[in-house]
Amino acid sequence: MPELPEVEVVRAGVEPAVTGAVIAGVEVFEDRSLRRHDRALGPFGELLQGHRVLAAVRRGKFLWLPLDTGRALVVHLGMSGQVLLRSPGTDADAQLRIRLALDHPDHGEIWLNFVDQRIFGSMAVDTMAPTRDGLPAGFSGRAGGAWSGLIPSQVAHIARDPLDVSFSASSFLAALARKKTGIKRALLDQTLISGIGNIYADEALFAARLHYEQPAASLSPAKARVLLAAVRSILNRALAEGGTSFDAQYVNVNGQSGYFSHSLSVYGRQGKPCPVCGTPLVREQFMNRSSHLCPRCQRLR
């Protein structure tokens, strides 16, 4: 599933193409891709057509496009969703689910294609409400307008991510100290800290030399700060390399893959030597997924 770096790559890619553009047309090829759209608000296409996009904003793994109506188009990539920019008349992408025809004042006509192989992702028009702390709702490359302090209802329960300038490290560390679950479960809890999925949780835990089942509350304040620093460092490095791509599902808006998979220390490297001590890395069952770790460097204490 795309995590913070992959979604930020998409956000940064679509922002110049969508900001200021009017949605001239909407085509829905797969109704299941509207599963998160509240039909009580009105038909999906009618809520979008003729309205202007004001920005592209992200919090954690969630992406939304504020509209001049005071609502937002929320994009959830799910397991395999892609947002691709195409020239009008281009052959349809395989697994094309939704297409928005945009009319941009500078770039002219652009197609924004939502492609999704497994159909776990979605698009939805959502209502917006002020953030609880009164600060910008998420990251955008644009100067804040009235939309910047508003957050879609579908995203309001999601915590700020560690790259957000309004993220409170002290509040996060205090909440972490109260968690009795294993540390990886805490990192994956999007109501505690957002944007981290299985890949970057494993990488951060290795960097901090922590076992995934180590109780979060057992970490010393110093160790918790080391872990947070590792999370931020790994997310920034992955972002600089365009995210992590293992197959054609993880691409930017131009269909290009990220390269951070070449820099991973433990994820997907079971059986290979630990880059620190040489012990063979292992893959263990964790919830409905797997955890990758070095059994020597990351002992449960």
CORHU-V661874 format. One record per residue. N is the residue number from 1. PSI is psi in radians with two decimals (* if undefined). BURIAL is b if it has 9 or more other C-alpha atoms within 8 Angstrom, else e. Layout:
N,PSI,BURIAL ; N,PSI,BURIAL
This chain:
1,2.35,e ; 2,2.39,b ; 3,-2.98,b ; 4,-0.89,b ; 5,-0.71,b ; 6,-0.71,b ; 7,-0.62,b ; 8,-0.64,b ; 9,-0.73,b ; 10,-0.82,b ; 11,-0.85,b ; 12,-0.52,b ; 13,-0.67,b ; 14,-0.41,b ; 15,-0.90,b ; 16,-0.40,e ; 17,-0.48,b ; 18,-0.48,b ; 19,2.09,b ; 20,-0.10,b ; 21,2.57,b ; 22,2.36,b ; 23,1.85,b ; 24,-0.39,b ; 25,2.64,b ; 26,2.23,b ; 27,2.19,e ; 28,2.02,e ; 29,-0.28,e ; 30,1.90,e ; 31,-0.43,e ; 32,-0.34,e ; 33,-0.01,b ; 34,0.36,b ; 35,-0.49,b ; 36,0.04,e ; 37,2.21,b ; 38,1.84,b ; 39,-0.24,e ; 40,-0.37,e ; 41,-0.41,e ; 42,2.98,e ; 43,2.41,e ; 44,-0.92,b ; 45,-0.70,b ; 46,-0.51,e ; 47,-0.27,e ; 48,-0.73,b ; 49,2.28,b ; 50,-0.01,e ; 51,2.73,b ; 52,2.46,b ; 53,2.32,b ; 54,-0.43,b ; 55,-3.13,b ; 56,2.12,b ; 57,2.58,b ; 58,2.45,b ; 59,2.10,b ; 60,-2.15,b ; 61,0.04,b ; 62,2.42,b ; 63,2.37,b ; 64,2.69,b ; 65,1.82,b ; 66,2.48,b ; 67,2.82,b ; 68,-0.01,b ; 69,-0.13,e ; 70,-0.04,b ; 71,-3.04,b ; 72,2.62,b ; 73,1.95,b ; 74,2.26,b ; 75,2.10,b ; 76,2.10,b ; 77,-0.31,b ; 78,-2.40,b ; 79,-0.59,b ; 80,0.28,b ; 81,2.55,b ; 82,2.51,b ; 83,2.02,b ; 84,2.39,b ; 85,2.27,b ; 86,2.69,b ; 87,2.49,e ; 88,2.39,e ; 89,-0.15,e ; 90,2.50,e ; 91,2.49,e ; 92,2.39,e ; 93,2.59,e ; 94,2.52,e ; 95,0.54,e ; 96,2.17,b ; 97,-0.68,b ; 98,2.47,b ; 99,2.30,b ; 100,2.22,b ; 101,2.08,b ; 102,2.53,b ; 103,1.81,b ; 104,2.41,b ; 105,-0.43,e ; 106,-0.66,e ; 107,-0.10,e ; 108,-2.56,e ; 109,2.35,b ; 110,2.48,b ; 111,2.34,b ; 112,1.94,b ; 113,2.26,b ; 114,1.97,b ; 115,2.38,b ; 116,1.94,b ; 117,-0.85,e ; 118,-0.17,e ; 119,0.66,b ; 120,-0.30,b ; 121,3.13,b ; 122,2.89,b ; 123,2.56,b ; 124,2.47,b ; 125,2.29,b ; 126,2.70,b ; 127,2.79,b ; 128,2.61,b ; 129,2.72,e ; 130,2.54,e ; 131,2.64,b ; 132,-0.55,e ; 133,-0.01,e ; 134,0.11,e ; 135,2.88,e ; 136,2.46,b ; 137,-0.57,b ; 138,-2.97,b ; 139,2.34,b ; 140,2.56,b ; 141,-0.04,e ; 142,2.67,e ; 143,2.44,e ; 144,2.35,e ; 145,-2.86,e ; 146,-0.49,e ; 147,-0.37,b ; 148,-0.48,b ; 149,0.18,b ; 150,2.54,b ; 151,2.43,b ; 152,2.59,b ; 153,-0.54,b ; 154,-0.24,e ; 155,-0.19,b ; 156,-0.50,b ; 157,-0.13,e ; 158,2.31,b ; 159,2.83,b ; 160,2.67,b ; 161,2.83,b ; 162,-0.14,b ; 163,-0.05,e ; 164,2.29,b ; 165,-0.36,e ; 166,0.06,e ; 167,2.30,b ; 168,1.86,e ; 169,-0.69,e ; 170,-0.72,e ; 171,-0.72,e ; 172,-0.81,b ; 173,-0.63,b ; 174,-0.73,e ; 175,-0.68,b ; 176,-0.67,b ; 177,-0.32,b ; 178,-0.11,e ; 179,2.21,b ; 180,-0.06,e ; 181,2.97,b ; 182,2.67,b ; 183,-0.57,b ; 184,-0.69,b ; 185,-0.68,b ; 186,-0.74,b ; 187,-0.53,b ; 188,-0.12,b ; 189,1.82,b ; 190,-0.18,b ; 191,-0.16,e ; 192,-0.82,b ; 193,2.31,b ; 194,2.85,b ; 195,-0.23,b ; 196,2.22,b ; 197,-2.84,b ; 198,-0.74,b ; 199,-0.95,e ; 200,-0.40,b ; 201,-0.83,b ; 202,-0.74,b ; 203,-0.72,b ; 204,-0.71,b ; 205,-0.64,b ; 206,-0.78,b ; 207,-0.59,b ; 208,-0.03,b ; 209,0.89,b ; 210,2.41,b ; 211,2.51,b ; 212,-0.40,b ; 213,0.04,b ; 214,2.17,b ; 215,2.30,b ; 216,-0.69,b ; 217,-0.25,b ; 218,-0.15,e ; 219,2.38,b ; 220,2.74,e ; 221,-0.67,e ; 222,-0.74,e ; 223,-0.66,b ; 224,-0.66,b ; 225,-0.63,b ; 226,-0.75,b ; 227,-0.80,b ; 228,-0.70,e ; 229,-0.67,e ; 230,-0.73,b ; 231,-0.86,b ; 232,-0.75,b ; 233,-0.79,e ; 234,-0.71,b ; 235,-0.73,b ; 236,-0.70,b ; 237,-0.75,b ; 238,-0.70,b ; 239,-0.71,b ; 240,-0.47,e ; 241,0.23,b ; 242,0.29,b ; 243,-3.07,b ; 244,2.17,b ; 245,2.10,b ; 246,-0.33,e ; 247,-3.03,e ; 248,-0.10,e ; 249,-0.41,b ; 250,1.64,b ; 251,2.85,b ; 252,-2.99,b ; 253,-0.24,b ; 254,0.12,e ; 255,0.26,e ; 256,2.56,e ; 257,2.71,b ; 258,2.92,b ; 259,0.13,b ; 260,-0.29,b ; 261,-0.47,b ; 262,-0.23,e ; 263,0.05,e ; 264,2.45,e ; 265,-0.67,b ; 266,-0.62,b ; 267,2.20,b ; 268,0.18,e ; 269,0.41,b ; 270,2.41,b ; 271,-0.32,e ; 272,2.76,e ; 273,2.49,b ; 274,2.33,b ; 275,-0.16,e ; 276,-0.90,e ; 277,-0.20,e ; 278,-0.11,e ; 279,2.42,b ; 280,2.29,b ; 281,2.65,b ; 282,2.79,b ; 283,2.17,b ; 284,2.65,e ; 285,2.32,e ; 286,2.03,e ; 287,-2.22,e ; 288,0.43,e ; 289,-2.71,e ; 290,2.76,b ; 291,2.44,b ; 292,2.33,b ; 293,2.95,b ; 294,2.08,b ; 295,-0.28,b ; 296,-0.83,e ; 297,-0.42,b ; 298,1.02,b ; 299,2.54,b ; 300,2.12,e ; 301,*,e
